[in-house]
């Protein structure tokens, strides 16, 4: 049977797509174009810096790049279905824990490309190690805009209270809190959004992240470490070391109206915090930073921290692996890594960019001395069904409206 027409109509083509297996490359971008899905908005400082880097890379190399800004929500809702459906996506970026936990099967092994480019000579070792956590322990992602979760504090308030050094142990931390209180300064505040990170860090210091995950996922809230953690937090509350608003603060109330305005001295948060509050804190705010203190007989010390980054991944099915890695290098090294750091007030990924933005420079010793990594909230959010219950009861514990024993009983009952 012959066709009288050599071209099918658009309607017939559409009908045939539903029944034919068509290679992904024929229904997406051209084979000679790098497709990059970004988690940022084009209007954000990160998006603007990345766009500049991509434009410069295209101008220098002639490689075509289709840069698509998806935003956080767009990326997280569409990326996995698109990868599963064979859409051409050569490069994508996301938070390291999401990529390590969800996207390992899509990722190209980057070990050979990194060695060929001597990439790790100027990379932060701890960050590169974190990128090997996905899958089989080989390098699957490249970090950019590193971050660390720690106590950020107001140096001027510490000076007013006569505090001369940052605490490294729990006893020293309690002494700092008491000195601040004696000086008429609220020692610390917290927002609901980060409550799970407080309980996570404390439990993680006591028993390690693996045990924290076991407690949360298997409902082992009768573990003695849970009661000890709850008693330590209850002591902070009854001693008056938390802000009176800690029980009602909805993010970003605590960081904006208390820490930034100088009515509270400390806040357990990420290195993105100074940038978020810079307009309220003003240019004269002096930032300090220290690791969550070590606990007596704990499983780890101040060398173990929740640090991470956004990361780039390359699709294992890409036909442009070398070009994709070259673009990633272009963004994460030299001029554009520095520009991204400056525009977003973030930490540079390239160690040759030794001058950090002033507001986050306080975090450099902490990152330099971090050798072991906690993931987000140190595993407390592993059981998503329990997360809201943990948060609700832990906020009550910090606010002093629930005792340590009541917290443990509430969690046992919920589990």
Secondary structure, 3 states (H helix, E strand, C coil): CCCCCCCCCHHHHHHHHCCCCCCHHHHCCCCCEEEEEECCCCCCHHHHHHHHHHHHHHHHHCCEEEEEECHHHHHHHHHHHHHHCCCCCCEEEEEHHHHHHHCHHHECCCHHHHHHCCHHHHECHHHHHHHCCCCCCCCCEEEEEEEEEEEEEEHHHHHHCCCCCCCCEHHHHHHHHHHHHHCCCEEEECCHHHHHHHHHHHHHHHHCHHHHHHHHHHCCCCCHHHHHHHHHHHHHHHCCCECCCCCCCCCCHHHHHHHCCCCEEEEEEECCHHHHHHHHHCCCCCEEEECCCECCCCCCCCCEEEEEEEEEEEECCCCCHHHHHHHHHHHHCHHHHHHHHHHHCCECCECCCCCCCHHHHHHHHHHHCCCEEECHHHHCCCCHHHHHHHHHHHHHHHHCCCCHHHHHHHHHHHC
